[in-house]
Amino acid sequence: MTVHGGSGTNDEMTVEQFKDCLRECRDVIEYTVTVGKDKQLEVRMFYCDGMIDNQQFHLGLLPQLEKWDEQPEPFLENVEEGPEKRTLMFTYIKQGPNSAHLYARLFAGSVIISFSDRNGFYEYNIASQPARTPEESTMELSLKGPRDGFVEQLSVNLALVRKRLRTPNMHVEYRKIGSESQTEVALLYMAGQAKPELIEEARRRLDAIDIPSLNGAGQLEELLSDKPLAFFPLLEYIGRPDYVVQSLMNGRFAVLVDGSPAALIGPGNLMLLIKSPEDTHLPYYFVSGERILRLLGLALSLCLPGFWIALSAFNTDQIPFTLLATVTISRIGLPISATMEMFLMLGMFEVFREAGVRLPRAVGQTVSVVGGLIVGDAAIRAGITSPTMLVVSAVTAVSTFTLVNQSLIGSISIIRYVILILSSLLGIFGFFVGLFAVLIYMSTLESFGRSYLEPLAPIHFKQWIPALLQKPWKLRSGKRGRA
């Protein structure tokens, strides 16, 4: 048996003080044995129930301690026995100015050990924390791509990325965030692909975070953003390791958080958010068409309600006469205005979309769309709304589902109401005021020094085609790119 390290100092916590601090932690178990000749050495062990491998503890650690019949001297480093006789390995814990590291090791799954003849504490790591095996991500469905998604364990998530990038050029840096939670965070980037100033800025922002507890990647996303109150997501939030690898190869960085089944990718921009992890695994011509459809869906979900209200309620002279006649006839006898109709229908679809998220996955999407259409048809028969308004609101809702990033969907759902209100007050003029305000606001956003609308603004014509369309693999360069 070997114990590494030296004896503690007088400033270190005693075993009684350590036990007293844990008196309200009922999940911490103390186990005491006496070992050595004449059973003169008392060994006190502390561990957190459910965080260690009980089989290793009872069948590995305890039998070795109970059979140990040497003097206390072998705890020193100058033991003469060969490595083959040292069946256990204890590590001395340096407590530092406080005991936070000691408690962090305890609740991470280590057995904290104290010997009656020595000061200080040692650890024996037999951690076996609750975890699940990698499975398909529920955030991004896979058609042709891999089906292993991130889980809540940082080491597993890192291994899912590492098995795809078997190179020392993928650097990994660990940090602990949260004075109480001690949440472990990993920063990933490719040396030679990511710009040094980008990685340095990511390090600076991670080191500047000072909070009691980090609960997940969503909280870290807000803390890392250039503008925490921005209406649009400034970092990508993804649950698939293959997409993380693709982003790393394109010069971005990724952040993995222990306890979160997703990774943050930065810097983010609008063109990154409309891309799908499945794009890499599909033919280039199909992906190019899909990206155009997503941009069209983004425009429709944001602008269609306000644009239709501006035309139907104010600028009716811009509607073709036959369509105007159809719309006018369909609104005969309705008790509410066109603006209130639109708010009612959009609100109804939002309620069904939220219900679809909470329901089981098998029926969620069906309830979101089909349920809204069925209730909308019933509203038409009841004389509450018109068929035209149902079509506009349904197209708006379906267009939202073409987007990939859930945070972007939430942002669009809120901003469309702002444009709708301006359109209902000022007509087509209010619609363009709202639209230009959104574009100007997006042009002011930056993510780690890069424009949010890049490469659309500032204009880089050479990067338009790679950003909007997907090139065939034979035409792609292996050099640093922008995705």
Phi, psi and omega in degrees: 000136184232135174241125181265142175112180182246184179283156184282170178264172181292339182279349184281157181293140175274167182293328178290321176295320178298316180293323181294324179291339182257014187295333179265000178266088186290345179274357176269125185250136176255135180227126184240134174226157174246133185227178178087178178294136181062018178051048186263349182254121180265129178244119180251129183239139178235136175210159180266124182297131180091352182253355180239167175275105184297329180294317177294326181291311186277330183257348181247302185287307186297313178300323179294321179292318183291333179273354185283122184234026180269174177280166178298342183301326181299351175290343178283164186285341184271037178291142186271342182295151178287166181300334183292341180265355182265090187277340180240151182227111178257146181242130179288136181260118174277117187281330180072201183292338176221179185257019183299320181294325179297313179290326179297320178292323179299311184276000173268354176114010178268151172271120179271126189239136176233136180250141186292338183262003184221149173276166176086180183230154177233162179232149174231110190275108172230044184297138174213076185282152177300132182204160175242158181282152179300136178218176184298134180294136178276351180274326180228115180285146182250128176260305179243347184276179179295155185247015176267121181248168179294152175239190184273001182256123185298317182297323178292316179298318179295323178294326178295328177280318184295326181291345177262343178232082183271066183215144176289353178287342174276108183268144179232127178236131182258146174215155174245126183240135180106113182295331179261316184282332182051047182285129181275135182232139180242130176258123183244138175199161179258118176294132183093343177254310179280142179289137182302322181293330177293315180293322179296321178293322177296318177299315183299317182290323177294318181290336182278350182285124180226094182225158178291322186213135173253116188265345181172179182292330179297319177293319179294327178302317179291323182289332181272344186292149177298319177235101183300336182263013181295144180284340182249144178293130182261356175227149177277143182238112191224151181245011183242126182293331180294327178286327175297317178299316179300319180292321177298320179291341178265012174091012178263175175242161179230148179235123176254137182241130178296128182096359181239129181273039181206162178240149173263135180238130179220162353286150181255154172211177185297319182293329177290323185288337180269357178273153182246145175301339182280348184301324183294333188261004182244160179301146185299323182291325178290317180296319179300316177295321179295321179295321177296320178296323179293320176297319177295319177297322176299315180294317181294314182295333180274320192253333190301313181300313180294320180296318181292320178294321178299322180284312188283334183258336184236298187262061181293340180291346179272353180268135175306145189300317181296319177293321178298319179296318179297316180295318182296316180295321181291341181264000180295127177089359180283138186277348185237164181284169179297323180296315179294326175303311183296316177299318181296314183290318178296319177298321179296316179293326177294321178297316179292326178294318178294321177296323179296328178291322184280334181285165176305150188301326185295328184248354185299308181296323180296316180295322184299315186262302184296319179299319178296321179292321180295314178294324177297319177296321177295325178294325177295315180295329179279354179079025180268325182221172183254158178299323180298317180293325177295319179297314181298313181292325179292317177298321178298314181295316181293324178298328179296326182288348177285342181281152185263313186281124183291327177294322177294322177299316178296320179295315180297321181298328180277316185292330179298331178290326177296314178296323179296319179295315178297321179293323180288340180264322188240003179073214183295331176295316178296325178298312181290327175299313179295318181295314180293326178296319178295316180295317179296318179297317179295327180290339179275346182282145175223151175232106182055045175084000180249139183298143182290333181262009179299136005266011180288324178209121356295156190286125172230093187299325182293337182261358180296311184296313177297329182282318183275323184241163177254126180278154174299155184299326182292338181263357181275147180263148177275359181280176180302130180232181178236126183251000000 
